[in-house]
Amino acid sequence: MNNIDMIKICEEAIQRYKSAFGDRLQELLINEKSLLQWCNKHNIPHATVTNWINKRSLPSIEYFVELAKEFGVTIDYLIGLED
């Protein structure tokens, strides 16, 4: 396998993680009355969370840890590696 193939595999995996994370975060936030208030409470920029939900980016490891603790789930769950 050459480098281009490896890059493609990594890019595809990242897209799967973004998709799963966006869907799962949206599900976990469903009971929140206001996304903006939730963001302010956790000192996370609203635009950042919106990008996560819209599957444009993934959080840093620090945010992953904070979110997993907040919702009582694992990081593997957040990115779709476990149900």
C-alpha positions in Angstrom: 0.0 0.0 0.0 1.4 3.4 -1.0 1.3 6.7 0.9 -1.6 8.0 -1.2 -3.7 5.0 -0.3 -2.9 5.4 3.4 -3.9 9.0 3.3 -7.2 8.2 1.6 -7.9 5.5 4.3 -7.2 8.1 7.1 -9.3 10.8 5.5 -12.2 8.3 5.1 -11.9 7.3 8.8 -11.9 11.0 9.9 -15.0 11.6 7.9 -16.7 8.7 9.5 -15.7 9.9 13.0 -16.9 13.5 12.2 -20.2 12.1 11.0 -20.8 9.8 14.0 -19.6 12.5 16.4 -21.9 15.1 15.0 -24.9 12.8 15.2 -24.2 11.6 18.7 -23.5 15.1 20.1 -26.7 16.3 18.6 -28.5 13.4 20.3 -26.8 14.1 23.6 -27.7 17.8 23.4 -31.4 17.1 22.5 -32.6 17.8 26.1 -30.7 21.1 26.3 -33.1 24.1 26.1 -30.5 26.3 24.5 -27.4 25.3 22.7 -25.9 28.8 23.3 -26.5 28.6 27.1 -24.9 25.1 27.1 -21.9 26.4 25.2 -21.5 29.4 27.6 -21.8 27.1 30.6 -18.9 25.0 29.3 -16.8 27.8 27.9 -17.0 26.3 24.4 -17.6 28.8 21.5 -21.0 28.3 19.9 -19.4 28.3 16.5 -17.2 25.4 17.5 -20.0 23.3 18.7 -22.0 24.1 15.6 -19.1 22.9 13.5 -19.0 19.7 15.4 -22.7 19.1 15.0 -22.5 19.9 11.3 -19.7 17.4 10.9 -17.1 20.0 9.8 -14.6 19.4 12.5 -13.7 17.3 15.6 -12.9 18.5 19.0 -9.4 18.5 20.6 -8.7 15.7 23.0 -9.4 18.0 25.9 -12.9 18.7 24.7 -13.5 15.0 24.0 -12.6 14.2 27.6 -14.8 17.0 28.9 -17.8 15.9 26.7 -17.4 12.2 27.6 -17.4 13.1 31.3 -20.3 15.5 30.9 -22.5 12.9 29.2 -21.3 9.8 30.9 -20.1 8.1 27.7 -16.8 7.0 26.3 -14.8 8.8 23.5 -15.2 5.6 21.5 -19.0 6.0 21.8 -18.7 9.7 20.7 -16.9 8.8 17.5 -19.0 5.7 16.7 -16.5 2.9 17.6 -19.0 1.5 20.1 -22.7 1.6 20.7 
